[in-house]
């Protein structure tokens, strides 16, 4: 049975197009995604540090 997405030469063009689109998207947005992950981690770390300071302060007073 012949695969419906294959070109006459036997290559799977739809998979190749998706790969190219993902690669292009990562080139455009990959840095932004990485920056957002770092920013989110730093916000979480800062929030945890502030919470720890508040708990420590409350325990001492």
N, C-alpha and C positions, 0 to 999 in steps of 0.2 A: 504494500500500500504506500502510496506517495504522500509525503508530508505536504500539507497545504501551504505552509509558509515558505517553502523552499523555492528559490529561483530555479530557472531551467538549468543553470550550471551546477546546481547542487548545494549552493551556499544558503545558509539560513539568514536571509536579509533582515527580517524583523528583529532577530536577536542582535545582529550586528548594529542595526540602527539604535536599539535600546542601549547597547554598550557605549556607542558614540555619544548619545545624549547624556548618559550618566557621567561619562568622562568629562564632557564639556561643562556640565553642571558643577562637578567637583572643582574644575579649574576656576570657574566663576565664584562659587560659593564655599569652597572647601576651607578657605582661610576664615571666612565669616563664621562658619560652623565651629571651627576650632576655637576662635576667639570667644564665642558665646559659651562654649563649654568651660573654658578657663574662667570667664567672668562669673558664671553660675557657681563654680566650685569655690571661688574666692568669696562670693557673697555668703555661701553656706558656711564657710569657715569663719568669716567675720561674725555672722549671726550666732554661731555656736560659742565663739569667744565672748561675745557680749552677754549671752545667756549665762555662761559660766561665771563671769564677773558679778552679775546680778545675784546669782545664787550664793556666791562666796560673800558678797556684801551683806545679804540678808542673814546669813548664818552667823556673821560676826556681830551684828547689831540687833 
